[in-house]
Amino acid sequence: MKWRRVRAITVKEALQIVRDPRSLMIALLIPVLQMFLLGYGISLDVKHLPLCIYDRDNTTQSHDLLHHFSASPYFDVQAELHNYADIGRNLDAGACRLAIVIPTGFSKGLADNAGGTVQALVDATDTNTASLAANYARVVIAGYSAQVQLDAIQSRGGQMQTVTPVDVRARVWFNEDLISRNFIIPGVVAMVMAIVGSQLSSLTIAREWERGTMELLISTPVQPMELMVGKLLPYFVVGMLDACICLALAVFWFEVPFRGTLIALFVTTGLFLLVVLCIGYYVSVAIRSQVGASQVALLLTMLPTTLLSGFSFPIDQMPPLVQGVTYLVSGRYYVTLLKALFLKGAPWSELAVPILCLSVYAAVMVVLAARAFRKTLD
Amino acid sequence: MWGRVYQLLIKEFLQLKRDKSARFRLFIPPLIQMLLFGYAATFEVFNVATVVLDQDHTQESRALVDAFVHSSRFQIVAATGTRKQVQDAVDSSTAQLGIVVPQGFSELLRKGQSAPLQVLVDGTNSNTALIALGYVGVVSGTYGQTYALDLAQRTGRALGAPMVNVTLQERYWYNPNLNSRWFFVPGLIGTLCLVSIVNLTAFAIVREREVGTLEQILVTPIQPIEFILGKTIPFFLIGLVEVSLIAILGMLWFQVPFRGNPLVLLLGTSLFLLCTLAIGLLISTVCKTQQQAFASNFFVLNPMFILSGFSFPISSMPELLQWLTYLDPLRYFLVIIRATYLKGVGIGVVWPQMLGLATLGFVLFAFAVLRLRKSLD
């Protein structure tokens, strides 16, 4: 490998990047767009759920219970309905996500000390929102229940306070306020790196083939390895620039806590970038059309990084076979590392294994990519 | 006119037929995504890895731990001896949840006082943590209630009257078992269709421009409108085939129920395809190279995907973004898809979404045709 030739290719590639300011702008804008979109657009926190009520009891007690719902920040009371058919229509049309039905005789049951049951009809098309909504409804009902008990005791002249027999005292670690943004943003960094890395490199060889400049390139004394290093070097720089933009936005704009060390962060980011660049390059060599290469490269990098890395869906909830597949996804290691660095501030001893896995992955990909290109025309 | 359109159609299909890798890319990626989403995308929380520390060692504390063991939501990975071990387990991610029954737990319970149960949660994934905490509350709440009732009966302390309790009985409509797959798989029809059709349309024209064959076409007697028709009709048909494939696979393989009228879905799909074709055409008018087209697609498609409500509820977004979602055709289409699939409702319910799609489709298409005519002339 001659550095002189590597440098020549690097300069050529860098010039191509610089002289196409639009593409460069795009490469630098992608992280900004992604961070803002996902940072603001993705939230699984549920608030202000549209709620319908159907009060068949219509007494002071039932009004009181419904007041608990309208006072809760989790629900917005949309309409008061008067029959089940209306509830069906509202749920069908998506006008409300949840309908609370208070049965006739509710207050009588309370007066007789028999207790009462409130019905919740939940639109479960969106399963996550549905289960969260039911949870919150349970909390509201529990609050009301406690108040009824307290009132009952006081009306009997009792002094005793109501007691929750088992009092759960939860401490949350790493993401103390359970803000979903704090767990999503580090994942977005991985996603952006996967997109930018693969999209930059996947076009690089295919473009030469499509434009017919490949014959020219093959006729030069450049060696396959030199070509790869020379072509990927400028993109590596652009990628790291993107990483800096992402990280700065994450820490300063979205105020995601960063508890690890910067060195660890840049080492892992560099390794991951190397992996995706090599995947993109490999695809670019294998598929000689730009459209095809970019599409396949995205499929191989962005999709698994989004779905199989633990970024949005917890890996331990997947079927065992799919869990096995996640070990083949480089994003899995990178996302683990990012979360450990951002939220946990984990020590090197804990980072060692995923970093090692990522390094092995990178080494294999470099070898594969380097061997892919042959200096032949067919 | 139709003769020339027909010739162009033949050309497009021949091109597709002879391009093996293009055919491959048309159907394999959607298939892979479908399988990935069907198997990997789940918000359900089962078997949360849990460590338990019982410092009380009484019948009561063991019964409570048993209640956690027997719930399908928790999987006890280890019973530890010290508080430090619990913290280490959560720290090293071997467990997501640590439950500590402190000493004196049963004593307080027996006295009828509130007994604390300490819980340590890894909040890295806030959604899972929140749901897991909810289940901890349910398990310990049920245990506590039963115990208190039992105690009251044994000691006769509650002679006055039993405690009144209000309970919630919830019923989940449309998806009674809260199966995440039923939520994601129908949605994929919209997202996959969006990505592949916009890409196909945009690249089809940009490639001709980049390679130089566009000029060849323009010297033929073909009219701009004929050219546009010839370029869009094949992709419209491909879109329909793709949607049917995904829909059939979803029903047969993943057993997602289809409760509505297929014709409603067909109408929705056609209107949605109109939007995607228009977006593809518009992108092709502003891009000279395929690389630019690729980047533009990304900039357009990604926001559309995120703002559509495919996986993240629109109602949880900031208000400004919520307004923006009204410009997203995928938003309307997803409502139509999910309504026909799971709710089984018809045009009477989803007409506002149909109207939204139709308006967006015609405006975008008219705009695209105007721009394209200018760039072709």
Chai-1 contact restraints between the chains, C-beta under 6 A:
chainA,res_idxA,chainB,res_idxB,connection_type,confidence,min_distance_angstrom,max_distance_angstrom,comment,restraint_id
A,S23,B,Q291,contact,1.0,0.0,6.0,A-B,restraint_1
A,I26,B,A295,contact,1.0,0.0,6.0,A-B,restraint_2
A,L37,B,P303,contact,1.0,0.0,6.0,A-B,restraint_3
A,L37,B,I306,contact,1.0,0.0,6.0,A-B,restraint_4
A,Y40,B,P318,contact,1.0,0.0,6.0,A-B,restraint_5
A,Y40,B,L321,contact,1.0,0.0,6.0,A-B,restraint_6
A,G41,B,I306,contact,1.0,0.0,6.0,A-B,restraint_7
A,G41,B,M317,contact,1.0,0.0,6.0,A-B,restraint_8
A,G41,B,L321,contact,1.0,0.0,6.0,A-B,restraint_9
A,I42,B,F312,contact,1.0,0.0,6.0,A-B,restraint_10
A,S43,B,S316,contact,1.0,0.0,6.0,A-B,restraint_11
A,L44,B,N127,contact,1.0,0.0,6.0,A-B,restraint_12
A,D45,B,S316,contact,1.0,0.0,6.0,A-B,restraint_13
A,L91,B,W173,contact,1.0,0.0,6.0,A-B,restraint_14
A,D92,B,K343,contact,1.0,0.0,6.0,A-B,restraint_15
A,D92,B,V345,contact,1.0,0.0,6.0,A-B,restraint_16
A,D92,B,V349,contact,1.0,0.0,6.0,A-B,restraint_17
A,A93,B,V349,contact,1.0,0.0,6.0,A-B,restraint_18
A,L110,B,V164,contact,1.0,0.0,6.0,A-B,restraint_19
A,N113,B,A161,contact,1.0,0.0,6.0,A-B,restraint_20
A,N113,B,V164,contact,1.0,0.0,6.0,A-B,restraint_21
A,G115,B,V164,contact,1.0,0.0,6.0,A-B,restraint_22
A,G115,B,N165,contact,1.0,0.0,6.0,A-B,restraint_23
A,G116,B,V166,contact,1.0,0.0,6.0,A-B,restraint_24
A,T117,B,T167,contact,1.0,0.0,6.0,A-B,restraint_25
A,T117,B,Q169,contact,1.0,0.0,6.0,A-B,restraint_26
A,V118,B,L168,contact,1.0,0.0,6.0,A-B,restraint_27
A,Q119,B,Q169,contact,1.0,0.0,6.0,A-B,restraint_28
A,A120,B,L168,contact,1.0,0.0,6.0,A-B,restraint_29
A,A120,B,E170,contact,1.0,0.0,6.0,A-B,restraint_30
A,L121,B,R171,contact,1.0,0.0,6.0,A-B,restraint_31
A,L121,B,W173,contact,1.0,0.0,6.0,A-B,restraint_32
A,V122,B,E170,contact,1.0,0.0,6.0,A-B,restraint_33
A,V122,B,Y172,contact,1.0,0.0,6.0,A-B,restraint_34
A,D123,B,W173,contact,1.0,0.0,6.0,A-B,restraint_35
A,A124,B,Y172,contact,1.0,0.0,6.0,A-B,restraint_36
A,A124,B,W173,contact,1.0,0.0,6.0,A-B,restraint_37
A,A124,B,Y174,contact,1.0,0.0,6.0,A-B,restraint_38
A,A124,B,N175,contact,1.0,0.0,6.0,A-B,restraint_39
A,A124,B,L178,contact,1.0,0.0,6.0,A-B,restraint_40
A,T125,B,Y174,contact,1.0,0.0,6.0,A-B,restraint_41
A,T125,B,R338,contact,1.0,0.0,6.0,A-B,restraint_42
A,T125,B,L342,contact,1.0,0.0,6.0,A-B,restraint_43
A,D126,B,F183,contact,1.0,0.0,6.0,A-B,restraint_44
A,T127,B,L178,contact,1.0,0.0,6.0,A-B,restraint_45
A,T127,B,S180,contact,1.0,0.0,6.0,A-B,restraint_46
A,T127,B,F183,contact,1.0,0.0,6.0,A-B,restraint_47
A,N128,B,F43,contact,1.0,0.0,6.0,A-B,restraint_48
A,T129,B,P313,contact,1.0,0.0,6.0,A-B,restraint_49
A,A130,B,Y172,contact,1.0,0.0,6.0,A-B,restraint_50
A,S131,B,L178,contact,1.0,0.0,6.0,A-B,restraint_51
A,A134,B,E170,contact,1.0,0.0,6.0,A-B,restraint_52
A,N135,B,G134,contact,1.0,0.0,6.0,A-B,restraint_53
A,A137,B,L168,contact,1.0,0.0,6.0,A-B,restraint_54
A,R138,B,L168,contact,1.0,0.0,6.0,A-B,restraint_55
A,I141,B,V166,contact,1.0,0.0,6.0,A-B,restraint_56
A,I141,B,L168,contact,1.0,0.0,6.0,A-B,restraint_57
A,Y144,B,V166,contact,1.0,0.0,6.0,A-B,restraint_58
A,S145,B,N165,contact,1.0,0.0,6.0,A-B,restraint_59
A,S145,B,V166,contact,1.0,0.0,6.0,A-B,restraint_60
A,V148,B,V164,contact,1.0,0.0,6.0,A-B,restraint_61
A,Q149,B,M163,contact,1.0,0.0,6.0,A-B,restraint_62
A,A152,B,V164,contact,1.0,0.0,6.0,A-B,restraint_63
A,V163,B,S114,contact,1.0,0.0,6.0,A-B,restraint_64
A,T164,B,S114,contact,1.0,0.0,6.0,A-B,restraint_65
A,P165,B,G144,contact,1.0,0.0,6.0,A-B,restraint_66
A,P165,B,Y147,contact,1.0,0.0,6.0,A-B,restraint_67
A,P165,B,A148,contact,1.0,0.0,6.0,A-B,restraint_68
A,V166,B,A115,contact,1.0,0.0,6.0,A-B,restraint_69
A,V166,B,L117,contact,1.0,0.0,6.0,A-B,restraint_70
A,V166,B,S140,contact,1.0,0.0,6.0,A-B,restraint_71
A,V166,B,G144,contact,1.0,0.0,6.0,A-B,restraint_72
A,D167,B,S114,contact,1.0,0.0,6.0,A-B,restraint_73
A,D167,B,P116,contact,1.0,0.0,6.0,A-B,restraint_74
A,V168,B,L117,contact,1.0,0.0,6.0,A-B,restraint_75
A,V168,B,V119,contact,1.0,0.0,6.0,A-B,restraint_76
A,V168,B,V136,contact,1.0,0.0,6.0,A-B,restraint_77
A,V168,B,G137,contact,1.0,0.0,6.0,A-B,restraint_78
A,V168,B,S140,contact,1.0,0.0,6.0,A-B,restraint_79
A,R169,B,P116,contact,1.0,0.0,6.0,A-B,restraint_80
A,R169,B,Q118,contact,1.0,0.0,6.0,A-B,restraint_81
A,A170,B,V119,contact,1.0,0.0,6.0,A-B,restraint_82
A,A170,B,V121,contact,1.0,0.0,6.0,A-B,restraint_83
A,A170,B,L133,contact,1.0,0.0,6.0,A-B,restraint_84
A,R171,B,L120,contact,1.0,0.0,6.0,A-B,restraint_85
A,V172,B,V121,contact,1.0,0.0,6.0,A-B,restraint_86
A,V172,B,G123,contact,1.0,0.0,6.0,A-B,restraint_87
A,W173,B,D122,contact,1.0,0.0,6.0,A-B,restraint_88
A,F174,B,D122,contact,1.0,0.0,6.0,A-B,restraint_89
A,F174,B,G123,contact,1.0,0.0,6.0,A-B,restraint_90
A,F174,B,T124,contact,1.0,0.0,6.0,A-B,restraint_91
A,N175,B,G123,contact,1.0,0.0,6.0,A-B,restraint_92
A,N175,B,T124,contact,1.0,0.0,6.0,A-B,restraint_93
A,N175,B,S126,contact,1.0,0.0,6.0,A-B,restraint_94
A,L178,B,G123,contact,1.0,0.0,6.0,A-B,restraint_95
A,L178,B,S126,contact,1.0,0.0,6.0,A-B,restraint_96
A,L178,B,A129,contact,1.0,0.0,6.0,A-B,restraint_97
A,L178,B,L130,contact,1.0,0.0,6.0,A-B,restraint_98
A,S180,B,S126,contact,1.0,0.0,6.0,A-B,restraint_99
A,F183,B,T124,contact,1.0,0.0,6.0,A-B,restraint_100
A,F183,B,N125,contact,1.0,0.0,6.0,A-B,restraint_101
A,F183,B,S126,contact,1.0,0.0,6.0,A-B,restraint_102
A,L203,B,Q291,contact,1.0,0.0,6.0,A-B,restraint_103
A,Q290,B,Q290,contact,1.0,0.0,6.0,A-B,restraint_104
A,V291,B,F203,contact,1.0,0.0,6.0,A-B,restraint_105
A,V291,B,Q290,contact,1.0,0.0,6.0,A-B,restraint_106
A,G292,B,S21,contact,1.0,0.0,6.0,A-B,restraint_107
A,G292,B,R25,contact,1.0,0.0,6.0,A-B,restraint_108
A,S294,B,F294,contact,1.0,0.0,6.0,A-B,restraint_109
A,Q295,B,R25,contact,1.0,0.0,6.0,A-B,restraint_110
A,L299,B,P29,contact,1.0,0.0,6.0,A-B,restraint_111
A,L307,B,L36,contact,1.0,0.0,6.0,A-B,restraint_112
A,L307,B,A40,contact,1.0,0.0,6.0,A-B,restraint_113
A,L308,B,A40,contact,1.0,0.0,6.0,A-B,restraint_114
A,F313,B,A40,contact,1.0,0.0,6.0,A-B,restraint_115
A,F313,B,A41,contact,1.0,0.0,6.0,A-B,restraint_116
A,F313,B,T42,contact,1.0,0.0,6.0,A-B,restraint_117
A,P314,B,N125,contact,1.0,0.0,6.0,A-B,restraint_118
A,P314,B,T128,contact,1.0,0.0,6.0,A-B,restraint_119
A,Q317,B,T42,contact,1.0,0.0,6.0,A-B,restraint_120
A,M318,B,A40,contact,1.0,0.0,6.0,A-B,restraint_121
A,P319,B,Y39,contact,1.0,0.0,6.0,A-B,restraint_122
A,V322,B,Y39,contact,1.0,0.0,6.0,A-B,restraint_123
A,V322,B,A40,contact,1.0,0.0,6.0,A-B,restraint_124
A,K339,B,T124,contact,1.0,0.0,6.0,A-B,restraint_125
A,L343,B,T124,contact,1.0,0.0,6.0,A-B,restraint_126
